[in-house]
Amino acid sequence: MAATTTNVDEIRNRVILGEFGVKNVHTTDFPGNYPGYDDTWNMQKFQKNFRIDVVHVDESSMEFDMVGIDAAIANAFRRILLAEVPTMAIEKVFIYNNTSIVQDEVLSHRLGLIPIKADPRLFEYRNTGEESAEEEGSEIDTIQLQLKIKCSRNPRASKDSSDPRELYLNHMVYSRDIKWVPIGNQADVFADSVIGPVHDDILIAQLRPGQELDIIMHCVKGLGKDHAKFSPVATASYRLLPEITLMEPVEGEKAERLKSCFSRGVIDLEDVNGKKVAKVVNSRLDTCSREILRHDDLKNVAKIGRVRDHFIFTVESSGILQPDVLVTEAIKVLMAKCQRFINELDSTDME
């Protein structure tokens, strides 16, 4: 029997979470697949349906909705955020003295993973072809940092004390001990900027009296696809917008149990003629746990689905750049990729 228009629309636009599986997972709205539907790509239709709604933004995180695109584009955007938005990170570590118990290699690795507060848009990529191990770099492609600290005994400590915080001075090495050493005219160019670690409380090493660290570090511009230390985000993820539809009225104790099956704030109870009746308040808050399917008398009273082209993005910055700046830069990278592809097609046609 031919599928009704309603069923076809559901197959095309909704992912349905069932008791024994997830249905309508794959994109099927390609040209010619459904008689009576014009699925050819159209710029005007795309511009009409596509939108970005910012839900929340602060210094470290951002949540926004991207509506009207395919999962492939949404995932490309997520991967660009993770791996192709450039940042500055410690690339070379020159250890002149390390008498701590932390090996040079481990110490270098720990230093490399410390996020550095510096705007990568103001720097150039370093030319690796002409680079040597002793090269200091220039003011346009390198940030120089220094870590010089020595542990000693505290002469004012109590004789009976056993607390290292009282007995020793500088026994805990934190990221706040890393200092910026300007190269060339960087002191003037970045006079209004504070270049250094994003967080000042990252523990690097522990020292004891007589032990010291004397290290010079070079930060360069790089991409997360080359090394995770260059990734500008702590995480970048998306999920499809949940959609919960009640198939029949639910009242009384049954409504109470229905409410407990969903995340807080999804289902609310309203008083109708002295009875508690369940209603869907905010499907967005649901985690789609499918807890309702464990109850035989509730599994058929609600349909749980997700809107196929409505993506809820969550971007958490590592602190190097504001999350809204990261999203803007990721869009620029995606546009550059598209333009490069178009240029390749044009050059192929000319040949």
Phi, psi and omega in degrees: 000137183293143180289143178286165180300321180298315180296320179296317179298322179293319179296321183285324193244352185229143169259123186257129179264108180260180182290325185243015178166178179248126184256160177061041184287319188273148176290128183235000184271058174258157188305132175086356183282328181238117178300135179090355179246129177264099183257016175294143183289135183223128183298317182296318179294321178296314180297327180289320186271333185281137176202158175234123180245118178278120182266318183206141176209135173217196186293332187244341184216162181210138175234129179213158179257134174243112189242138174096021178233167178274158182299329181297319179290318179299318180289325176298319179296318179297316181293326177295318177301320182286322196232351188229010170263118188289151174217175174258133178212160181291121183250320181238135180236117179258106183264108179271332177203128177214098179254013175283176180276356180275126181295153182305316183295317180293319179297317178298318180296318179296319179294321182297331183273358178283120179294134183253127180280098178200136183283111183294341180291345181265004182235160177257159172291142180282138180281101184289339182294326182257010187274142174232167185295331184265355183292135183275343184084175182239173183291344182268348183225001186219140170247130181254129179238155180227140175232107181227112185207146180223137180270141178215167178282147178273112183293343181265002182291147178291144181295331182271356184286144175237007181276119180303332181293336177264328185284327189238156173249136180060035181277344176247121181262118181248168179296338178295342179280352177278126184245145179277131177245102184299143176251134177059236183262019182298328180299326179277317182296319183252036182298328182267000182253151175250100181268129181163187179300143179297316180247137183263005183244024178278121181284127181258313182199165173242137183240163172232162186311130181097339179276146183209163176232133175224102191225139170246134182236143176246124176260136179230168179274135182203179183242150180296335179289341176273323177200141184298337181295338179273355181292128185278353185241148170286322173199151174220117185218166175217160174216156178281146180294121178292150176223119182242125182237124176279127184273344181202160178297140179234125187231164171062221183297328178296322178293324178297316180293323178298318179299321182288345180281345183245166178298157181299132178095353181279310181249136175234160179250129177242150183272115178236110180055040177083002179246145176276118182243133181281142174215150180278123182260310184210095181295336184302328184284349185284145178263002180056049180285342181063028178300329182299332183287351177278348182253118184298326182272358181245341189300336183256003183271348180219146175251127181254123180217180175223142179283122191297324186251020179245105185253128177261108182267140172234121181239122176247115182283150174281357177104351181291314177230156176296146182300325179292328176292320179299317179297318179297317180294323178295321177297320178298319179296316180297320178296320179295322178296317179297318180294322178297320179294318178297318179298321178296319179295319179296319180292326178293320179295325180291325178290000000 
